[in-house]
Every structure is written in structure tokens, then in C-alpha cells.
Amino acid sequence: MSSQGLNEQDMGEAFSLIGTTLAKHKLDSYTCITLSDVHLATTLRKKSRSLTLFDSVHATVSAREDVPILSSDSICRDLGVKWVDLRELAA
């Protein structure tokens, strides 16, 4: 969110909304990031320098867990993992 220019207050409100939405759907467990994920993320960044560490970690966890990335960042389209564009969900 920060890389897309959101200010701290808007990010706080977004995370609050995300938390409320997750609770509404009874989603209360989260995937841990492993050292292997971070290692693979750095390898992925070497292939795509425009990729942030944050996005590359999301991609490695997404691939390991076989779950889509929920993001509005179109770089996800090029990561070779499942991706759901948040802008389409908000429309």
C-alpha cells in the first residue's frame, strides 16, 4: 500500500477493513513466512528488479501454499502465481 502512495491513516483504515472482512468470513489463521520463502524471494527479485521484497515474499508464499495473491499491484500478473486483482473485487 505504501508503494502505491497510500498514507498511514488510509493504510490503517484499510487494514482495519481487511481485519473486519476476515473475521466476518471466520478466517483467523495465517501462513507463516519461512526462511526458505525469503531465500526464494531474493532469487525471484534477481530475475525481476522491479519486484519489491514484499511482493516477492508474497509470491513465494503463494506458490508454496497454492493460494492466490490478493493485490491491486499488476506486477503480480507476471509472477507465475495465482492472482486476484483487488480492484475487481471492489468494483
N, C-alpha and C positions, 0 to 999 in steps of 0.2 A: 504494500500500500504506500509505503514511504517512497519507494522508487517511482511510483505513479503520481507523486506530488500531493498526497493527502496530508493534511496537517494532523497534529497529535490529537486534537479533540475529535475530529472526524474518524480517525483510526480507533479511538476509544469507543466511540458510538458504534462503529462497525463491528468491533469485537464483542461488544455487549449484545448486539443483534444476532451475531453468529452464535454466541452462547445461549441465548434465548431460543433460537431456532433448533440448535442441537438438543437442548433439554426438551423442547416440545416433541421432538421425534425420539426421545429417550435414548439419545446417542451420548453415552457417558464414558466411553473408553477411547483411548487414544493410542496410536502407534508410537513406540519409542524409536529414536534415531540411534543407529549403531555406529561404531567406529568404521565398520565396513561401508556403511552408507556414505559417510563423509569422505572416505577414501575414493569410492566410486564417483562421488560428486566432483571431487577435484579433477579426476580423469576426464569426466564429461565437460568440465569447464575448459580444459586444454583444447578440446575439439571445437568449442564454441565460446570464444572470448566475450561475446556479448551477453552470455548467460551469467546471472548473479549466483553467488554461492547458495543463497536462499532457494532460488529456483532449481538449481542442480540437486540440492538435497531433496527437495520435493519430488523431483523426477526419480531419483534412486529409490526413495521410499515407496513411491507409487508403483514402480516396476516390481520391487520386492514383494509388496503386499497385493499386487494386482488390483489396485483400486485407482479410480480416475483422480486427476488433479482438478480441484475446483479453483479456477483462477480467471481473472479478466485479462491476463497478460498473454498476448498472442504468441509469444515465444514458445509457449507450451505446445503449440501445434507442431513444432519442429523437434520435439524431444523424444519422439518414438514411444510415448506412453499414452494411456487413455487420458482425455482431457475434456472437461465440461466448462464451457465459457460462461462465467457468472453473469455476463451482460445479457445472455439469452434467458437465464433464469429470472432476471429482474424485469424483463420486457413483458 
